[in-house]
Amino acid sequence: MIISVLIASISLILEIILNNFLPYMNGNLSLFTPMFSIVSLFFIYSFLKKDKYKYFVFSFIFGFIYDLFFTNLIFFNGVLFVGIAFLITLLYENLEINFLNIILEIIIIIIVYELLTVFIILLFNLVHITLLKLLYKVLHSLIINILYGEILYFIINHLPKKYRSLSIN
Protein backbone atom coordinates (compact mmCIF):
# COMPACT_ATOMS: atom_id res chain seq x y z
CA MET A 1 0.00 0.00 0.00
CA ILE A 2 2.90 2.35 0.73
CA ILE A 3 4.26 1.97 -2.78
CA SER A 4 0.80 2.64 -4.22
CA VAL A 5 0.49 5.88 -2.27
CA LEU A 6 4.04 6.83 -3.29
CA ILE A 7 3.33 6.20 -6.99
CA ALA A 8 0.06 8.16 -6.78
CA SER A 9 1.70 11.06 -4.95
CA ILE A 10 4.63 11.34 -7.35
CA SER A 11 2.30 11.11 -10.35
CA LEU A 12 0.03 13.82 -8.99
CA ILE A 13 2.94 16.13 -8.14
CA LEU A 14 4.52 15.64 -11.59
CA GLU A 15 1.19 16.27 -13.26
CA ILE A 16 0.65 19.47 -11.28
CA ILE A 17 4.13 20.73 -12.15
CA LEU A 18 3.83 19.90 -15.86
CA ASN A 19 0.32 21.34 -16.15
CA ASN A 20 1.64 24.64 -14.82
CA PHE A 21 4.52 24.79 -17.29
CA LEU A 22 3.24 23.14 -20.46
CA PRO A 23 0.56 24.80 -22.55
CA TYR A 24 -2.28 22.43 -23.24
CA MET A 25 -5.01 24.55 -24.74
CA ASN A 26 -6.20 23.99 -28.30
CA GLY A 27 -4.03 25.85 -30.75
CA ASN A 28 -0.80 25.64 -28.79
CA LEU A 29 2.07 23.63 -30.17
CA SER A 30 2.43 21.44 -27.09
CA LEU A 31 2.63 17.73 -27.74
CA PHE A 32 2.47 16.99 -24.04
CA THR A 33 -0.73 16.80 -22.03
CA PRO A 34 0.16 14.85 -18.90
CA MET A 35 -2.36 12.43 -17.46
CA PHE A 36 0.03 10.70 -15.08
CA SER A 37 -2.63 10.04 -12.45
CA ILE A 38 -4.65 7.91 -14.85
CA VAL A 39 -1.52 6.05 -15.97
CA SER A 40 -0.45 5.46 -12.38
CA LEU A 41 -3.80 3.80 -11.60
CA PHE A 42 -2.81 1.09 -14.06
CA PHE A 43 0.38 0.30 -12.15
CA ILE A 44 -1.16 0.69 -8.71
CA TYR A 45 -3.56 -2.15 -9.49
CA SER A 46 -0.66 -4.60 -9.57
CA PHE A 47 0.06 -3.79 -5.91
CA LEU A 48 -3.57 -4.02 -4.78
CA LYS A 49 -4.94 -6.78 -7.05
CA LYS A 50 -5.32 -9.19 -4.14
CA ASP A 51 -7.87 -6.84 -2.58
CA LYS A 52 -9.96 -5.29 -5.35
CA TYR A 53 -12.24 -3.49 -2.90
CA LYS A 54 -9.23 -1.63 -1.50
CA TYR A 55 -8.16 -0.76 -5.05
CA PHE A 56 -11.56 0.71 -5.91
CA VAL A 57 -11.66 2.72 -2.68
CA PHE A 58 -8.10 3.93 -3.35
CA SER A 59 -9.15 4.92 -6.90
CA PHE A 60 -12.13 6.89 -5.62
CA ILE A 61 -10.05 8.73 -3.00
CA PHE A 62 -7.31 9.41 -5.55
CA GLY A 63 -9.92 10.77 -7.98
CA PHE A 64 -11.37 12.95 -5.24
CA ILE A 65 -7.92 14.40 -4.50
CA TYR A 66 -7.41 14.89 -8.25
CA ASP A 67 -10.68 16.86 -8.30
CA LEU A 68 -9.44 19.14 -5.56
CA PHE A 69 -6.38 20.09 -7.60
CA PHE A 70 -7.76 20.22 -11.13
CA THR A 71 -11.52 20.35 -11.66
CA ASN A 72 -13.31 21.78 -8.62
CA LEU A 73 -16.13 19.34 -9.38
CA ILE A 74 -16.44 17.26 -6.24
CA PHE A 75 -16.61 13.51 -6.93
CA PHE A 76 -16.43 13.94 -10.73
CA ASN A 77 -13.05 12.27 -11.14
CA GLY A 78 -13.67 10.12 -8.09
CA VAL A 79 -16.42 8.36 -10.01
CA LEU A 80 -14.45 8.41 -13.27
CA PHE A 81 -11.38 6.91 -11.59
CA VAL A 82 -13.52 4.04 -10.26
CA GLY A 83 -14.78 3.43 -13.81
CA ILE A 84 -11.21 3.46 -15.11
CA ALA A 85 -10.19 1.15 -12.25
CA PHE A 86 -12.85 -1.31 -13.40
CA LEU A 87 -11.48 -1.12 -16.96
CA ILE A 88 -7.96 -1.70 -15.62
CA THR A 89 -9.06 -4.85 -13.79
CA LEU A 90 -10.52 -6.14 -17.06
CA LEU A 91 -7.33 -5.33 -18.95
CA TYR A 92 -5.18 -7.09 -16.36
CA GLU A 93 -7.35 -10.20 -16.54
CA ASN A 94 -7.41 -10.36 -20.35
CA LEU A 95 -4.00 -9.10 -21.48
CA GLU A 96 -0.46 -9.98 -20.52
CA ILE A 97 1.59 -7.30 -18.86
CA ASN A 98 4.69 -6.75 -20.95
CA PHE A 99 6.60 -3.84 -22.39
CA LEU A 100 4.54 -3.58 -25.60
CA ASN A 101 1.11 -4.33 -24.14
CA ILE A 102 1.53 -1.51 -21.65
CA ILE A 103 1.53 0.92 -24.58
CA LEU A 104 -1.75 -0.51 -25.87
CA GLU A 105 -3.31 -0.54 -22.42
CA ILE A 106 -2.32 3.07 -21.68
CA ILE A 107 -3.80 4.15 -25.02
CA ILE A 108 -7.06 2.36 -24.20
CA ILE A 109 -7.21 3.85 -20.70
CA ILE A 110 -6.59 7.40 -21.92
CA ILE A 111 -9.15 7.14 -24.72
CA VAL A 112 -11.82 5.69 -22.43
CA TYR A 113 -11.12 8.32 -19.76
CA GLU A 114 -11.42 11.14 -22.27
CA LEU A 115 -14.57 9.66 -23.81
CA LEU A 116 -16.20 9.30 -20.40
CA THR A 117 -15.24 12.85 -19.50
CA VAL A 118 -16.64 14.24 -22.74
CA PHE A 119 -19.81 12.15 -22.38
CA ILE A 120 -20.48 13.52 -18.89
CA ILE A 121 -19.64 17.08 -19.94
CA LEU A 122 -22.00 16.84 -22.92
CA LEU A 123 -24.68 15.15 -20.83
CA PHE A 124 -24.81 18.07 -18.43
CA ASN A 125 -24.06 20.63 -21.18
CA LEU A 126 -21.16 22.13 -19.22
CA VAL A 127 -18.85 23.08 -22.11
CA HIS A 128 -19.15 22.80 -25.87
CA ILE A 129 -16.74 20.09 -27.03
CA THR A 130 -16.23 18.99 -30.61
CA LEU A 131 -14.84 15.74 -31.90
CA LEU A 132 -11.81 17.64 -33.21
CA LYS A 133 -11.00 19.01 -29.74
CA LEU A 134 -11.35 15.53 -28.24
CA LEU A 135 -9.09 14.03 -30.89
CA TYR A 136 -6.56 16.84 -30.36
CA LYS A 137 -6.40 16.25 -26.62
CA VAL A 138 -6.13 12.46 -26.90
CA LEU A 139 -3.42 12.55 -29.55
CA HIS A 140 -1.42 15.17 -27.69
CA SER A 141 -1.55 13.26 -24.44
CA LEU A 142 -0.32 9.91 -25.74
CA ILE A 143 3.39 10.69 -26.22
CA ILE A 144 4.25 11.82 -22.71
CA ASN A 145 1.90 9.38 -20.97
CA ILE A 146 3.21 6.33 -22.81
CA LEU A 147 6.74 7.46 -22.02
CA TYR A 148 5.82 7.94 -18.36
CA GLY A 149 4.14 4.52 -18.27
CA GLU A 150 7.18 2.78 -19.70
CA ILE A 151 9.51 4.58 -17.27
CA LEU A 152 7.25 3.65 -14.36
CA TYR A 153 7.16 0.04 -15.57
CA PHE A 154 10.96 -0.03 -15.75
CA ILE A 155 11.29 1.40 -12.23
CA ILE A 156 8.73 -1.00 -10.73
CA ASN A 157 10.40 -3.92 -12.48
CA HIS A 158 13.70 -3.05 -10.79
CA LEU A 159 12.31 -2.83 -7.27
CA PRO A 160 13.45 -5.47 -4.78
CA LYS A 161 11.45 -8.70 -5.14
CA LYS A 162 9.49 -8.22 -1.95
CA TYR A 163 7.99 -4.95 -3.34
CA ARG A 164 7.74 -5.90 -6.99
CA SER A 165 4.35 -6.71 -8.42
CA LEU A 166 5.03 -6.67 -12.15
CA SER A 167 7.20 -8.92 -14.18
CA ILE A 168 8.02 -9.19 -17.86
CA ASN A 169 6.05 -12.06 -19.37
Contacts in CASP RR format, 6 or more apart in sequence:
PFRMAT RR
TARGET T0000
AUTHOR 0000-0000-0000
METHOD contacts of the structure
MODEL  1
MIISVLIASISLILEIILNNFLPYMNGNLSLFTPMFSIVSLFFIYSFLKK
DKYKYFVFSFIFGFIYDLFFTNLIFFNGVLFVGIAFLITLLYENLEINFL
NIILEIIIIIIVYELLTVFIILLFNLVHITLLKLLYKVLHSLIINILYGE
ILYFIINHLPKKYRSLSIN
1 47 0 8 1.000
1 48 0 8 1.000
1 54 0 8 1.000
3 47 0 8 1.000
3 159 0 8 1.000
3 163 0 8 1.000
4 44 0 8 1.000
4 47 0 8 1.000
4 48 0 8 1.000
4 58 0 8 1.000
7 40 0 8 1.000
7 43 0 8 1.000
7 44 0 8 1.000
7 47 0 8 1.000
7 152 0 8 1.000
8 37 0 8 1.000
8 40 0 8 1.000
8 44 0 8 1.000
8 58 0 8 1.000
8 62 0 8 1.000
10 40 0 8 1.000
11 36 0 8 1.000
11 37 0 8 1.000
11 39 0 8 1.000
11 40 0 8 1.000
11 148 0 8 1.000
12 36 0 8 1.000
12 37 0 8 1.000
12 62 0 8 1.000
12 65 0 8 1.000
12 66 0 8 1.000
12 69 0 8 1.000
14 34 0 8 1.000
14 36 0 8 1.000
14 148 0 8 1.000
15 34 0 8 1.000
15 35 0 8 1.000
15 36 0 8 1.000
15 37 0 8 1.000
16 69 0 8 1.000
18 32 0 8 1.000
18 34 0 8 1.000
18 36 0 8 1.000
18 144 0 8 1.000
19 34 0 8 1.000
19 70 0 8 1.000
22 30 0 8 1.000
22 32 0 8 1.000
22 33 0 8 1.000
22 34 0 8 1.000
23 29 0 8 1.000
23 30 0 8 1.000
24 30 0 8 1.000
24 32 0 8 1.000
24 33 0 8 1.000
24 137 0 8 1.000
24 140 0 8 1.000
26 133 0 8 1.000
26 136 0 8 1.000
26 137 0 8 1.000
30 140 0 8 1.000
31 140 0 8 1.000
31 143 0 8 1.000
31 144 0 8 1.000
32 140 0 8 1.000
32 141 0 8 1.000
32 143 0 8 1.000
32 144 0 8 1.000
33 137 0 8 1.000
33 140 0 8 1.000
33 141 0 8 1.000
33 144 0 8 1.000
34 141 0 8 1.000
34 144 0 8 1.000
34 145 0 8 1.000
34 148 0 8 1.000
35 110 0 8 1.000
35 113 0 8 1.000
35 141 0 8 1.000
35 145 0 8 1.000
36 145 0 8 1.000
36 148 0 8 1.000
37 62 0 8 1.000
37 63 0 8 1.000
37 66 0 8 1.000
37 81 0 8 1.000
38 81 0 8 1.000
38 84 0 8 1.000
38 109 0 8 1.000
38 110 0 8 1.000
38 113 0 8 1.000
38 145 0 8 1.000
39 106 0 8 1.000
39 109 0 8 1.000
39 110 0 8 1.000
39 145 0 8 1.000
39 148 0 8 1.000
39 149 0 8 1.000
39 152 0 8 1.000
40 152 0 8 1.000
41 59 0 8 1.000
41 62 0 8 1.000
41 81 0 8 1.000
41 84 0 8 1.000
41 85 0 8 1.000
41 88 0 8 1.000
41 109 0 8 1.000
42 88 0 8 1.000
42 91 0 8 1.000
42 102 0 8 1.000
42 105 0 8 1.000
42 106 0 8 1.000
42 109 0 8 1.000
42 149 0 8 1.000
43 149 0 8 1.000
43 152 0 8 1.000
43 153 0 8 1.000
43 156 0 8 1.000
43 166 0 8 1.000
44 55 0 8 1.000
44 58 0 8 1.000
45 55 0 8 1.000
45 85 0 8 1.000
45 88 0 8 1.000
45 89 0 8 1.000
45 92 0 8 1.000
46 92 0 8 1.000
46 97 0 8 1.000
46 156 0 8 1.000
46 165 0 8 1.000
46 166 0 8 1.000
47 165 0 8 1.000
48 54 0 8 1.000
48 55 0 8 1.000
48 58 0 8 1.000
49 55 0 8 1.000
49 89 0 8 1.000
49 92 0 8 1.000
49 165 0 8 1.000
52 89 0 8 1.000
55 85 0 8 1.000
55 89 0 8 1.000
56 82 0 8 1.000
56 85 0 8 1.000
56 86 0 8 1.000
59 78 0 8 1.000
59 81 0 8 1.000
59 82 0 8 1.000
59 83 0 8 1.000
59 84 0 8 1.000
59 85 0 8 1.000
60 78 0 8 1.000
60 79 0 8 1.000
60 81 0 8 1.000
60 82 0 8 1.000
61 78 0 8 1.000
62 78 0 8 1.000
62 81 0 8 1.000
63 77 0 8 1.000
63 78 0 8 1.000
63 80 0 8 1.000
63 81 0 8 1.000
64 74 0 8 1.000
64 75 0 8 1.000
64 77 0 8 1.000
64 78 0 8 1.000
66 77 0 8 1.000
66 78 0 8 1.000
66 81 0 8 1.000
67 73 0 8 1.000
67 74 0 8 1.000
67 75 0 8 1.000
67 76 0 8 1.000
67 77 0 8 1.000
67 78 0 8 1.000
70 77 0 8 1.000
71 77 0 8 1.000
76 120 0 8 1.000
80 113 0 8 1.000
80 116 0 8 1.000
80 117 0 8 1.000
80 120 0 8 1.000
83 116 0 8 1.000
84 109 0 8 1.000
84 112 0 8 1.000
84 113 0 8 1.000
84 116 0 8 1.000
87 108 0 8 1.000
87 109 0 8 1.000
87 112 0 8 1.000
88 105 0 8 1.000
88 109 0 8 1.000
91 105 0 8 1.000
91 108 0 8 1.000
91 109 0 8 1.000
95 101 0 8 1.000
95 104 0 8 1.000
95 105 0 8 1.000
96 169 0 8 1.000
97 166 0 8 1.000
97 167 0 8 1.000
97 169 0 8 1.000
98 168 0 8 1.000
98 169 0 8 1.000
99 150 0 8 1.000
99 153 0 8 1.000
99 168 0 8 1.000
102 149 0 8 1.000
102 150 0 8 1.000
102 153 0 8 1.000
103 146 0 8 1.000
103 150 0 8 1.000
106 142 0 8 1.000
106 145 0 8 1.000
106 146 0 8 1.000
106 149 0 8 1.000
107 142 0 8 1.000
107 146 0 8 1.000
110 138 0 8 1.000
110 141 0 8 1.000
110 142 0 8 1.000
110 145 0 8 1.000
111 138 0 8 1.000
114 134 0 8 1.000
114 137 0 8 1.000
114 138 0 8 1.000
114 141 0 8 1.000
115 134 0 8 1.000
118 129 0 8 1.000
118 134 0 8 1.000
121 127 0 8 1.000
121 129 0 8 1.000
122 129 0 8 1.000
153 166 0 8 1.000
156 164 0 8 1.000
156 165 0 8 1.000
156 166 0 8 1.000
157 164 0 8 1.000
157 166 0 8 1.000
157 167 0 8 1.000
157 168 0 8 1.000
END
